[in-house]
Amino acid sequence: MSEEFPSSYDPEAFSRIRALLEKSAFARHCGLLLESIEAGRCELRLPLEAVHANAYGSLHGGLVATLVDTVSGVAAWTLADSSERVSTMELKVNFITSVAPMEGELRAHGVVLHRGRTTAVVEADVNDSEGRRVARGLGTFIYLARKGEDADG
């Protein structure tokens, strides 16, 4: 069960986090789209394309792991203060079913289970367009001091 986090959430945070996610060339390359955030939670969407398939024609597992990592990291990021950044320490992904053909979209939901002084534990689910669970992940994220250019925005 997740902890309760403050319900008051900075409305500008969505714009700030969206801008930082869009700044990521890798997230843009993958096609990750920010759907919603609130304190300790995030939802991302990934419209599926043919380029997301592996050699067997099903969704590449590395892309699913990327989705789990990103949605979890952003969920942890929502609980960071302005002097902190978030980095993945550990990530585990259970692949539950394959996705083929490359139609529809995936939706990923990340929820912070625990926010400690320097780390957070986050759980993520990835579902297909029909609502079937594709994967479940668990990650540990560390809060680090922001430096240089990153500290300005």
C-alpha positions, -999 to 999 in steps of 0.1 A, spaced: 0 0 0 14 34 -9 19 62 16 -3 92 16 15 123 3 3 159 6 -27 166 -17 -15 201 -24 6 199 -55 22 228 -74 2 232 -106 33 245 -123 50 212 -116 32 195 -145 46 220 -170 81 219 -155 82 181 -155 67 179 -190 94 204 -202 122 183 -186 108 151 -201 106 167 -235 142 178 -231 152 142 -230 162 132 -265 157 95 -256 122 100 -243 113 119 -275 129 92 -296 109 65 -279 76 86 -282 69 88 -245 40 112 -237 33 126 -202 -5 121 -194 -7 132 -158 12 137 -126 3 144 -90 23 140 -58 39 105 -58 22 95 -91 27 96 -128 10 83 -159 28 81 -193 14 70 -227 33 54 -256 16 51 -290 29 19 -305 47 20 -339 64 -6 -361 98 6 -350 90 -6 -314 90 -42 -325 118 -67 -319 130 -92 -346 100 -115 -338 74 -87 -344 64 -82 -308 71 -52 -286 108 -49 -276 113 -56 -239 139 -28 -236 112 -3 -245 89 -17 -218 117 -14 -193 123 22 -205 87 29 -199 88 14 -164 120 33 -155 107 66 -168 72 65 -153 87 54 -120 114 81 -121 89 109 -128 67 97 -100 97 99 -76 106 133 -92 72 147 -81 83 144 -45 117 160 -51 123 196 -39 137 221 -64 173 214 -53 171 177 -61 172 155 -91 163 118 -93 184 89 -105 176 51 -108 195 29 -84 178 -4 -91 151 -15 -115 133 -49 -118 107 -56 -145 85 -86 -147 72 -91 -183 38 -106 -181 26 -109 -217 39 -99 -251 24 -72 -273 18 -77 -310 10 -63 -334 22 -28 -329 -12 -11 -327 -28 10 -301 -8 23 -271 7 14 -238 -2 32 -206 22 32 -177 13 42 -141 39 48 -115 32 51 -77 57 59 -50 53 33 -23 78 50 1 97 82 1 126 82 25 152 109 32 174 100 2 156 73 -17 121 63 -30 106 30 -39 83 31 -68 59 5 -84 48 7 -120 23 -11 -141 22 -11 -179 -11 -19 -197 -20 -23 -233 -49 -6 -251 -73 -34 -239 -63 -28 -202 -43 -60 -200 -12 -58 -178 19 -62 -200 45 -57 -172 50 -47 -136 82 -30 -123 97 -20 -90 125 5 -87 146 23 -62 155 59 -69 180 82 -52 176 119 -47 208 138 -55 217 175 -54 211 193 -87 242 208 -103 252 232 -131 227 238 -159 202 213 -144 200 234 -112 185 264 -131 154 247 -144 
